[in-house]
Amino acid sequence: MSRRHRDEHDNHERWLVSYADFITLLFAFFVVMYSISSVNDGKYRVLSESLLQAFQATERSLDPIQIGELKRNAALQSGDVFDAKRGQDTITRPGSRPEAEEVDPLQPEASQTPQSFRQLQDELSESLQALIKADLVKIRANQDWLEIDMRSGILFASGRAELNPRAKVLLADIGRILSKTKNLIRVRGFTDNKPIATRDFPSNWHLSTARATEVVNMLQKLGIVPARMGIEGFGEYQPVASNETDDGRAKNRRVVIAVARGVLETDAQGGVIPPSPAGRSEPEPELFIERLPDGSWQPAKNPSPPAGNGGQG
């Protein structure tokens, strides 16, 4: 039996192979991480400039307050002041207007500064301070409108549209303040949901409009230019409180004098459209129209009864 060869000496440095592999992998890892984290100067510059513009620019809001002699041609749409049901303002965002679009002559072509509008609000609040504390009058304002919300009970008797004597004195004080301005005015009438059906007022629509008309007539007598004013009647359909209680119905019966930021545009001489002269107007000639078989309408030369209404019923 041959003699066994002497065992080879054990290599105790084999760990260096694993260590070298580990160091190689670690080096590759850091190379990859460095390549990923390298800064793109162009992108960094764009990001830096964007952040500077965002944090150093003038503060902006969703409802900017316009100042100066800026045109606000979209401010007089009905409902742009306050949502009467929620008591909040709902503002129509102004957009670009096509050059050929026709413009309502009652829309404002100029506006007051916020300071002037605020002064008007302060003067009205001071004059009506006691009524405001008694919750008979409310004054609300935003950047476009100022509302004087008065309960109908201090102006009219129930179911009537004639101003009482104290209401005339109250409106005289309000008219005295508004007559010093040229702001456009909308008078809005509201009622509760109790139906009315009288000879003078067949519905709440008629009553709310008649009350707004009475207030406008009073303001005109106080010297406010008629061209500044308009009338709106909402009947029972925009309540600010529940109609289930007496107090809620009382709050819903109201007349609102809405004063716009926009002012009445004057002519070159500074004049305004004069009121209609007193006197009897010419009777308006009656115009006749007829419906064609295809459903369209056209002017009629000779009056004829509508189809289906002829003969005896």
Buried (B, 14 or more C-beta within 10 A) or exposed (E): EEEEEEEEEEEEEEEEEEEEEEEEEEEEEEEEEEEEEEEEEEEEEEEEEEEEEEEEEEEEEEEEEBEEEEBBBBBBEEEBBBEBEEEEBEBEEBEEEEEEEEEEEBBBBBBBBEEBBEEBBEBBBEBBEEBBEEEBBBBBBBBBBBBBBBBBBBBBEEEBBEBBEEBBEBBEEBBBBBBEBBBBBBBBBBBBBEEBEEEEBEBBBBBBBBBBBBBBBBBBEBEBBBBBBBBBBBBBEBBBBEBEEEEBBBBBBBBBBBBBBBBBBBEEEEEBBEEEEEEEEEEEEEEEEBEEEEEEEEEEEEEEEEEEEEEEE
